[in-house]
Amino acid sequence: MAVTLGLLLAAYLIGAIPIGVLVARGFGTDIRRHGSGNIGATNVLRSLGRGPALVTLLGDVAKGYAAAWVGGLAGPEPLWPALGALLAVVGNCWSVFLGFRGGKGVATGLGAFLRVTPWAVLPAAVVWVALVVSFRLVSLASVCAVLGLPVAVVALRYPAPLAVAAGAVALIVIARHRDNIARLLSGTERRFGEREATRT
């Protein structure tokens, strides 16, 4: 039991690593004081440019994948990688390293479910890309893609714990996008490629 709890704690801590904060610190700044204040790749892109944003994106995806893998070490049952994937997103959104604040869970969730339900990620990724290309609204694409993830997991007949984890992650990501959703409904959401002003 102690080993299992340790592995699940490790999955959370891996997910909690604030990649965007660390990347921005390498440029001598705090990403939380720029743009939207979010630590994810989209805000890094708007505030620091493509290179730092790409590093942030890949780092968030990698830590999600690693956390789901670590969770799976707890046992052969699908429950353990499902918990690892869920804890990766929880860690990203409520990081112990940032006073239980954090990102929105999209890239970390992508990495986690690439590990546990890779084929279900494919249609969600297609939805995300299609909406970003069509409307240049990353938040809209993220919400729609994450809504499709549990549907794809069920349709592809992955084990029930993975479907439950996908549903829980979808709810978390949507909740973390509540301000974006409000701006989408009011028509004030920023589009992809638009730079944001520095916070004061």
C-alpha positions as protocol buffer text, in pm:
chain_id: "A"
residue {
  index: 1
  type: MET
  ca { x: 0 y: 0 z: 0 }
}
residue {
  index: 2
  type: ALA
  ca { x: 281 y: 241 z: 86 }
}
residue {
  index: 3
  type: VAL
  ca { x: 443 y: 179 z: -252 }
}
residue {
  index: 4
  type: THR
  ca { x: 111 y: 239 z: -430 }
}
residue {
  index: 5
  type: LEU
  ca { x: 50 y: 564 z: -245 }
}
residue {
  index: 6
  type: GLY
  ca { x: 407 y: 672 z: -316 }
}
residue {
  index: 7
  type: LEU
  ca { x: 363 y: 612 z: -688 }
}
residue {
  index: 8
  type: LEU
  ca { x: 35 y: 804 z: -696 }
}
residue {
  index: 9
  type: LEU
  ca { x: 196 y: 1089 z: -503 }
}
residue {
  index: 10
  type: ALA
  ca { x: 481 y: 1085 z: -753 }
}
residue {
  index: 11
  type: ALA
  ca { x: 229 y: 1106 z: -1039 }
}
residue {
  index: 12
  type: TYR
  ca { x: 76 y: 1416 z: -878 }
}
residue {
  index: 13
  type: LEU
  ca { x: 415 y: 1577 z: -815 }
}
residue {
  index: 14
  type: ILE
  ca { x: 526 y: 1516 z: -1174 }
}
residue {
  index: 15
  type: GLY
  ca { x: 206 y: 1678 z: -1298 }
}
residue {
  index: 16
  type: ALA
  ca { x: 262 y: 1966 z: -1057 }
}
residue {
  index: 17
  type: ILE
  ca { x: 597 y: 2068 z: -1210 }
}
residue {
  index: 18
  type: PRO
  ca { x: 524 y: 2421 z: -1343 }
}
residue {
  index: 19
  type: ILE
  ca { x: 695 y: 2396 z: -1681 }
}
residue {
  index: 20
  type: GLY
  ca { x: 580 y: 2736 z: -1806 }
}
residue {
  index: 21
  type: VAL
  ca { x: 703 y: 2909 z: -1492 }
}
residue {
  index: 22
  type: LEU
  ca { x: 1042 y: 2740 z: -1519 }
}
residue {
  index: 23
  type: VAL
  ca { x: 1076 y: 2822 z: -1888 }
}
residue {
  index: 24
  type: ALA
  ca { x: 986 y: 3187 z: -1833 }
}
residue {
  index: 25
  type: ARG
  ca { x: 1226 y: 3206 z: -1540 }
}
residue {
  index: 26
  type: GLY
  ca { x: 1501 y: 3110 z: -1782 }
}
residue {
  index: 27
  type: PHE
  ca { x: 1418 y: 3434 z: -1965 }
}
residue {
  index: 28
  type: GLY
  ca { x: 1433 y: 3631 z: -1644 }
}
residue {
  index: 29
  type: THR
  ca { x: 1060 y: 3678 z: -1602 }
}
residue {
  index: 30
  type: ASP
  ca { x: 755 y: 3540 z: -1423 }
}
residue {
  index: 31
  type: ILE
  ca { x: 495 y: 3425 z: -1676 }
}
residue {
  index: 32
  type: ARG
  ca { x: 225 y: 3474 z: -1413 }
}
residue {
  index: 33
  type: ARG
  ca { x: 281 y: 3850 z: -1445 }
}
residue {
  index: 34
  type: HIS
  ca { x: 235 y: 3852 z: -1822 }
}
residue {
  index: 35
  type: GLY
  ca { x: -68 y: 3834 z: -2044 }
}
residue {
  index: 36
  type: SER
  ca { x: -347 y: 3625 z: -1895 }
}
residue {
  index: 37
  type: GLY
  ca { x: -126 y: 3514 z: -1606 }
}
residue {
  index: 38
  type: ASN
  ca { x: -171 y: 3150 z: -1706 }
}
residue {
  index: 39
  type: ILE
  ca { x: 135 y: 2924 z: -1702 }
}
residue {
  index: 40
  type: GLY
  ca { x: 45 y: 2728 z: -2015 }
}
residue {
  index: 41
  type: ALA
  ca { x: 193 y: 2731 z: -2364 }
}
residue {
  index: 42
  type: THR
  ca { x: -65 y: 2969 z: -2511 }
}
residue {
  index: 43
  type: ASN
  ca { x: 21 y: 3249 z: -2269 }
}
residue {
  index: 44
  type: VAL
  ca { x: 391 y: 3174 z: -2306 }
}
residue {
  index: 45
  type: LEU
  ca { x: 351 y: 3207 z: -2682 }
}
residue {
  index: 46
  type: ARG
  ca { x: 176 y: 3541 z: -2654 }
}
residue {
  index: 47
  type: SER
  ca { x: 422 y: 3673 z: -2398 }
}
residue {
  index: 48
  type: LEU
  ca { x: 759 y: 3521 z: -2490 }
}
residue {
  index: 49
  type: GLY
  ca { x: 730 y: 3379 z: -2841 }
}
residue {
  index: 50
  type: ARG
  ca { x: 729 y: 3047 z: -3025 }
}
residue {
  index: 51
  type: GLY
  ca { x: 1046 y: 2886 z: -2888 }
}
residue {
  index: 52
  type: PRO
  ca { x: 956 y: 2913 z: -2519 }
}
residue {
  index: 53
  type: ALA
  ca { x: 598 y: 2816 z: -2599 }
}
residue {
  index: 54
  type: LEU
  ca { x: 709 y: 2500 z: -2779 }
}
residue {
  index: 55
  type: VAL
  ca { x: 933 y: 2401 z: -2488 }
}
residue {
  index: 56
  type: THR
  ca { x: 643 y: 2460 z: -2248 }
}
residue {
  index: 57
  type: LEU
  ca { x: 403 y: 2258 z: -2461 }
}
residue {
  index: 58
  type: LEU
  ca { x: 639 y: 1963 z: -2498 }
}
residue {
  index: 59
  type: GLY
  ca { x: 727 y: 1975 z: -2129 }
}
residue {
  index: 60
  type: ASP
  ca { x: 364 y: 1969 z: -2023 }
}
residue {
  index: 61
  type: VAL
  ca { x: 285 y: 1682 z: -2260 }
}
residue {
  index: 62
  type: ALA
  ca { x: 591 y: 1488 z: -2140 }
}
residue {
  index: 63
  type: LYS
  ca { x: 510 y: 1527 z: -1773 }
}
residue {
  index: 64
  type: GLY
  ca { x: 152 y: 1408 z: -1833 }
}
residue {
  index: 65
  type: TYR
  ca { x: 281 y: 1100 z: -2014 }
}
residue {
  index: 66
  type: ALA
  ca { x: 538 y: 1033 z: -1740 }
}
residue {
  index: 67
  type: ALA
  ca { x: 284 y: 1072 z: -1459 }
}
residue {
  index: 68
  type: ALA
  ca { x: 42 y: 827 z: -1621 }
}
residue {
  index: 69
  type: TRP
  ca { x: 328 y: 582 z: -1670 }
}
residue {
  index: 70
  type: VAL
  ca { x: 434 y: 614 z: -1305 }
}
residue {
  index: 71
  type: GLY
  ca { x: 76 y: 557 z: -1192 }
}
residue {
  index: 72
  type: GLY
  ca { x: 63 y: 242 z: -1402 }
}
residue {
  index: 73
  type: LEU
  ca { x: 359 y: 101 z: -1207 }
}
residue {
  index: 74
  type: ALA
  ca { x: 124 y: 50 z: -912 }
}
residue {
  index: 75
  type: GLY
  ca { x: -30 y: -255 z: -1078 }
}
residue {
  index: 76
  type: PRO
  ca { x: -152 y: -419 z: -1397 }
}
residue {
  index: 77
  type: GLU
  ca { x: -515 y: -312 z: -1351 }
}
residue {
  index: 78
  type: PRO
  ca { x: -631 y: -13 z: -1561 }
}
residue {
  index: 79
  type: LEU
  ca { x: -730 y: 170 z: -1243 }
}
residue {
  index: 80
  type: TRP
  ca { x: -369 y: 268 z: -1169 }
}
residue {
  index: 81
  type: PRO
  ca { x: -272 y: 435 z: -1498 }
}
residue {
  index: 82
  type: ALA
  ca { x: -617 y: 599 z: -1495 }
}
residue {
  index: 83
  type: LEU
  ca { x: -542 y: 748 z: -1153 }
}
residue {
  index: 84
  type: GLY
  ca { x: -195 y: 848 z: -1270 }
}
residue {
  index: 85
  type: ALA
  ca { x: -345 y: 1034 z: -1566 }
}
residue {
  index: 86
  type: LEU
  ca { x: -602 y: 1206 z: -1349 }
}
residue {
  index: 87
  type: LEU
  ca { x: -345 y: 1304 z: -1086 }
}
residue {
  index: 88
  type: ALA
  ca { x: -120 y: 1448 z: -1357 }
}
residue {
  index: 89
  type: VAL
  ca { x: -394 y: 1692 z: -1452 }
}
residue {
  index: 90
  type: VAL
  ca { x: -483 y: 1764 z: -1089 }
}
residue {
  index: 91
  type: GLY
  ca { x: -116 y: 1841 z: -1025 }
}
residue {
  index: 92
  type: ASN
  ca { x: -97 y: 2071 z: -1324 }
}
residue {
  index: 93
  type: CYS
  ca { x: -409 y: 2262 z: -1226 }
}
residue {
  index: 94
  type: TRP
  ca { x: -341 y: 2274 z: -851 }
}
residue {
  index: 95
  type: SER
  ca { x: 34 y: 2260 z: -815 }
}
residue {
  index: 96
  type: VAL
  ca { x: 181 y: 2231 z: -467 }
}
residue {
  index: 97
  type: PHE
  ca { x: 480 y: 2424 z: -603 }
}
residue {
  index: 98
  type: LEU
  ca { x: 259 y: 2725 z: -685 }
}
residue {
  index: 99
  type: GLY
  ca { x: 43 y: 2737 z: -374 }
}
residue {
  index: 100
  type: PHE
  ca { x: -213 y: 2503 z: -532 }
}
residue {
  index: 101
  type: ARG
  ca { x: -259 y: 2722 z: -835 }
}
residue {
  index: 102
  type: GLY
  ca { x: -163 y: 2623 z: -1187 }
}
residue {
  index: 103
  type: GLY
  ca { x: -261 y: 2577 z: -1548 }
}
residue {
  index: 104
  type: LYS
  ca { x: -567 y: 2450 z: -1727 }
}
residue {
  index: 105
  type: GLY
  ca { x: -463 y: 2090 z: -1783 }
}
residue {
  index: 106
  type: VAL
  ca { x: -496 y: 2061 z: -2161 }
}
residue {
  index: 107
  type: ALA
  ca { x: -138 y: 1975 z: -2264 }
}
residue {
  index: 108
  type: THR
  ca { x: -77 y: 1766 z: -1953 }
}
residue {
  index: 109
  type: GLY
  ca { x: -401 y: 1579 z: -2016 }
}
residue {
  index: 110
  type: LEU
  ca { x: -293 y: 1523 z: -2376 }
}
residue {
  index: 111
  type: GLY
  ca { x: 30 y: 1363 z: -2260 }
}
residue {
  index: 112
  type: ALA
  ca { x: -141 y: 1153 z: -1994 }
}
residue {
  index: 113
  type: PHE
  ca { x: -400 y: 1011 z: -2231 }
}
residue {
  index: 114
  type: LEU
  ca { x: -144 y: 956 z: -2504 }
}
residue {
  index: 115
  type: ARG
  ca { x: -6 y: 706 z: -2255 }
}
residue {
  index: 116
  type: VAL
  ca { x: -331 y: 540 z: -2144 }
}
residue {
  index: 117
  type: THR
  ca { x: -576 y: 579 z: -2437 }
}
residue {
  index: 118
  type: PRO
  ca { x: -369 y: 679 z: -2741 }
}
residue {
  index: 119
  type: TRP
  ca { x: -633 y: 600 z: -3003 }
}
residue {
  index: 120
  type: ALA
  ca { x: -894 y: 807 z: -2821 }
}
residue {
  index: 121
  type: VAL
  ca { x: -662 y: 1107 z: -2831 }
}
residue {
  index: 122
  type: LEU
  ca { x: -650 y: 1105 z: -3210 }
}
residue {
  index: 123
  type: PRO
  ca { x: -1008 y: 1224 z: -3280 }
}
residue {
  index: 124
  type: ALA
  ca { x: -981 y: 1477 z: -2996 }
}
residue {
  index: 125
  type: ALA
  ca { x: -660 y: 1612 z: -3151 }
}
residue {
  index: 126
  type: VAL
  ca { x: -826 y: 1637 z: -3493 }
}
residue {
  index: 127
  type: VAL
  ca { x: -1111 y: 1838 z: -3339 }
}
residue {
  index: 128
  type: TRP
  ca { x: -862 y: 2069 z: -3166 }
}
residue {
  index: 129
  type: VAL
  ca { x: -658 y: 2135 z: -3479 }
}
residue {
  index: 130
  type: ALA
  ca { x: -967 y: 2186 z: -3698 }
}
residue {
  index: 131
  type: LEU
  ca { x: -1117 y: 2442 z: -3460 }
}
residue {
  index: 132
  type: VAL
  ca { x: -791 y: 2632 z: -3407 }
}
residue {
  index: 133
  type: VAL
  ca { x: -736 y: 2654 z: -3783 }
}
residue {
  index: 134
  type: SER
  ca { x: -1097 y: 2755 z: -3847 }
}
residue {
  index: 135
  type: PHE
  ca { x: -1159 y: 3002 z: -3565 }
}
residue {
  index: 136
  type: ARG
  ca { x: -815 y: 3068 z: -3404 }
}
residue {
  index: 137
  type: LEU
  ca { x: -976 y: 3022 z: -3062 }
}
residue {
  index: 138
  type: VAL
  ca { x: -759 y: 2791 z: -2854 }
}
residue {
  index: 139
  type: SER
  ca { x: -1001 y: 2785 z: -2563 }
}
residue {
  index: 140
  type: LEU
  ca { x: -1294 y: 2680 z: -2783 }
}
residue {
  index: 141
  type: ALA
  ca { x: -1080 y: 2409 z: -2943 }
}
residue {
  index: 142
  type: SER
  ca { x: -961 y: 2284 z: -2604 }
}
residue {
  index: 143
  type: VAL
  ca { x: -1309 y: 2264 z: -2453 }
}
residue {
  index: 144
  type: CYS
  ca { x: -1455 y: 2085 z: -2755 }
}
residue {
  index: 145
  type: ALA
  ca { x: -1162 y: 1843 z: -2779 }
}
residue {
  index: 146
  type: VAL
  ca { x: -1175 y: 1750 z: -2412 }
}
residue {
  index: 147
  type: LEU
  ca { x: -1551 y: 1696 z: -2434 }
}
residue {
  index: 148
  type: GLY
  ca { x: -1488 y: 1447 z: -2713 }
}
residue {
  index: 149
  type: LEU
  ca { x: -1220 y: 1256 z: -2525 }
}
residue {
  index: 150
  type: PRO
  ca { x: -1444 y: 1052 z: -2289 }
}
residue {
  index: 151
  type: VAL
  ca { x: -1682 y: 984 z: -2577 }
}
residue {
  index: 152
  type: ALA
  ca { x: -1394 y: 842 z: -2780 }
}
residue {
  index: 153
  type: VAL
  ca { x: -1267 y: 640 z: -2482 }
}
residue {
  index: 154
  type: VAL
  ca { x: -1610 y: 479 z: -2439 }
}
residue {
  index: 155
  type: ALA
  ca { x: -1662 y: 428 z: -2813 }
}
residue {
  index: 156
  type: LEU
  ca { x: -1327 y: 252 z: -2844 }
}
residue {
  index: 157
  type: ARG
  ca { x: -1414 y: 30 z: -2545 }
}
residue {
  index: 158
  type: TYR
  ca { x: -1126 y: 117 z: -2321 }
}
residue {
  index: 159
  type: PRO
  ca { x: -1168 y: -12 z: -1962 }
}
residue {
  index: 160
  type: ALA
  ca { x: -1417 y: 170 z: -1741 }
}
residue {
  index: 161
  type: PRO
  ca { x: -1157 y: 333 z: -1509 }
}
residue {
  index: 162
  type: LEU
  ca { x: -1002 y: 506 z: -1810 }
}
residue {
  index: 163
  type: ALA
  ca { x: -1343 y: 633 z: -1921 }
}
residue {
  index: 164
  type: VAL
  ca { x: -1413 y: 768 z: -1573 }
}
residue {
  index: 165
  type: ALA
  ca { x: -1071 y: 936 z: -1562 }
}
residue {
  index: 166
  type: ALA
  ca { x: -1132 y: 1091 z: -1906 }
}
residue {
  index: 167
  type: GLY
  ca { x: -1468 y: 1223 z: -1788 }
}
residue {
  index: 168
  type: ALA
  ca { x: -1316 y: 1367 z: -1470 }
}
residue {
  index: 169
  type: VAL
  ca { x: -1038 y: 1536 z: -1667 }
}
residue {
  index: 170
  type: ALA
  ca { x: -1293 y: 1681 z: -1908 }
}
residue {
  index: 171
  type: LEU
  ca { x: -1484 y: 1833 z: -1617 }
}
residue {
  index: 172
  type: ILE
  ca { x: -1164 y: 1976 z: -1466 }
}
residue {
  index: 173
  type: VAL
  ca { x: -1048 y: 2130 z: -1794 }
}
residue {
  index: 174
  type: ILE
  ca { x: -1389 y: 2282 z: -1864 }
}
residue {
  index: 175
  type: ALA
  ca { x: -1405 y: 2425 z: -1511 }
}
residue {
  index: 176
  type: ARG
  ca { x: -1058 y: 2574 z: -1553 }
}
residue {
  index: 177
  type: HIS
  ca { x: -1179 y: 2740 z: -1875 }
}
residue {
  index: 178
  type: ARG
  ca { x: -1484 y: 2903 z: -1717 }
}
residue {
  index: 179
  type: ASP
  ca { x: -1350 y: 3256 z: -1770 }
}
residue {
  index: 180
  type: ASN
  ca { x: -1263 y: 3171 z: -2131 }
}
residue {
  index: 181
  type: ILE
  ca { x: -1612 y: 3032 z: -2185 }
}
residue {
  index: 182
  type: ALA
  ca { x: -1761 y: 3355 z: -2052 }
}
residue {
  index: 183
  type: ARG
  ca { x: -1547 y: 3555 z: -2294 }
}
residue {
  index: 184
  type: LEU
  ca { x: -1640 y: 3323 z: -2581 }
}
residue {
  index: 185
  type: LEU
  ca { x: -2006 y: 3383 z: -2509 }
}
residue {
  index: 186
  type: SER
  ca { x: -1952 y: 3759 z: -2495 }
}
residue {
  index: 187
  type: GLY
  ca { x: -1734 y: 3761 z: -2808 }
}
residue {
  index: 188
  type: THR
  ca { x: -1429 y: 3904 z: -2631 }
}
residue {
  index: 189
  type: GLU
  ca { x: -1201 y: 3598 z: -2625 }
}
residue {
  index: 190
  type: ARG
  ca { x: -855 y: 3659 z: -2776 }
}
residue {
  index: 191
  type: ARG
  ca { x: -767 y: 3468 z: -3090 }
}
residue {
  index: 192
  type: PHE
  ca { x: -456 y: 3262 z: -3150 }
}
residue {
  index: 193
  type: GLY
  ca { x: -160 y: 3481 z: -3246 }
}
residue {
  index: 194
  type: GLU
  ca { x: -277 y: 3792 z: -3067 }
}
residue {
  index: 195
  type: ARG
  ca { x: -28 y: 3923 z: -2813 }
}
residue {
  index: 196
  type: GLU
  ca { x: -138 y: 4026 z: -2468 }
}
residue {
  index: 197
  type: ALA
  ca { x: -16 y: 4316 z: -2260 }
}
residue {
  index: 198
  type: THR
  ca { x: 208 y: 4267 z: -1958 }
}
residue {
  index: 199
  type: ARG
  ca { x: 32 y: 4259 z: -1622 }
}
residue {
  index: 200
  type: THR
  ca { x: 101 y: 4539 z: -1379 }
}
